[in-house]
Amino acid sequence: GWRSGSSVWRRARYHTHTRPYAFVNLEASLTQALAPDGGAVGEPAYQEEGQVTFVAHDQLSSHGVRNVGEQTFVQFVVEFKVVLEKNCGR
């Protein structure tokens, strides 16, 4: 896993997730999803402190994000490199 942070008005470049992952927000903030050209996509989203989100293989996408809140936005991200089949017999 890795810790990702973005100070006010900083952004995470547009990128593609290829594996399921989970993240927990270590700080509350307001973020804006970004398109490949850096333009805004939709409305800003509130990121609640302590919120945990799992993104399954069928939900993977490409995105960028900008911190549009008033404080540093910090997440801890865990990417799952091995996906176990449900009821795999073990």
C-alpha positions as CSV (number, residue, x, y, z in Angstrom):
1,G,0.0,0.0,0.0
2,W,1.0,3.6,-0.2
3,R,0.1,6.9,1.5
4,S,-1.1,9.6,-0.9
5,G,-1.5,13.2,0.0
6,S,-2.5,16.3,-1.9
7,S,-2.1,19.8,-0.4
8,V,-4.7,22.4,-1.2
9,W,-5.3,22.8,-5.0
10,R,-2.7,20.1,-5.8
11,R,-3.7,17.2,-8.0
12,A,-3.1,13.6,-8.7
13,R,-2.5,13.2,-12.4
14,Y,-4.9,11.3,-14.6
15,H,-4.2,7.6,-14.3
16,T,-5.7,4.1,-14.8
17,H,-6.2,1.5,-12.2
18,T,-5.7,-2.1,-13.4
19,R,-6.2,-4.0,-10.1
20,P,-8.8,-3.8,-7.4
21,Y,-7.9,-1.5,-4.6
22,A,-9.1,0.0,-1.4
23,F,-8.5,3.4,0.2
24,V,-9.1,5.1,3.5
25,N,-9.3,8.8,3.9
26,L,-7.0,9.9,6.7
27,E,-8.2,13.5,6.6
28,A,-11.5,15.0,5.5
29,S,-11.5,17.2,2.4
30,L,-13.3,18.1,-0.8
31,T,-12.0,16.7,-4.1
32,Q,-12.8,17.2,-7.8
33,A,-12.6,14.4,-10.3
34,L,-10.5,15.3,-13.4
35,A,-10.7,14.3,-17.1
36,P,-7.5,13.5,-19.1
37,D,-7.1,17.2,-20.1
38,G,-7.3,18.2,-16.4
39,G,-10.9,19.6,-16.7
40,A,-13.5,19.0,-14.0
41,V,-15.8,16.0,-14.2
42,G,-19.0,16.4,-12.3
43,E,-19.3,18.2,-8.9
44,P,-16.7,18.1,-6.1
45,A,-17.1,15.2,-3.7
46,Y,-16.7,15.4,0.1
47,Q,-14.2,12.9,1.4
48,E,-15.1,12.0,5.0
49,E,-12.2,11.2,7.5
50,G,-12.1,7.5,8.2
51,Q,-14.2,6.6,5.1
52,V,-13.0,3.2,3.6
53,T,-13.8,2.5,-0.1
54,F,-13.2,-0.8,-2.0
55,V,-13.0,-0.6,-5.8
56,A,-13.7,-4.1,-7.3
57,H,-12.2,-5.3,-10.6
58,D,-15.5,-4.5,-12.5
59,Q,-15.4,-0.9,-11.2
60,L,-11.9,0.0,-12.2
61,S,-11.5,3.2,-14.2
62,S,-9.2,6.1,-15.2
63,H,-9.3,9.4,-13.3
64,G,-7.5,12.3,-11.9
65,V,-8.3,14.2,-8.7
66,R,-7.7,17.7,-7.4
67,N,-8.0,18.7,-3.8
68,V,-10.4,21.7,-3.8
69,G,-10.8,21.6,0.0
70,E,-9.3,23.9,2.6
71,Q,-6.9,21.4,4.1
72,T,-4.5,18.7,3.0
73,F,-6.2,15.6,1.6
74,V,-4.5,12.4,2.7
75,Q,-5.5,8.8,1.7
76,F,-3.9,5.4,2.3
77,V,-4.3,3.2,-0.7
78,V,-3.9,-0.6,-0.9
79,E,-3.8,-2.3,-4.3
80,F,-4.6,-6.0,-4.5
81,K,-2.1,-7.8,-6.8
82,V,-3.8,-11.2,-6.4
83,V,-7.5,-11.7,-6.6
84,L,-8.8,-14.8,-5.0
85,E,-11.9,-16.6,-6.4
86,K,-14.8,-16.7,-4.0
87,N,-15.1,-20.3,-2.6
88,C,-11.9,-21.3,-4.3
89,G,-11.9,-24.6,-2.4
90,R,-9.1,-23.7,0.0
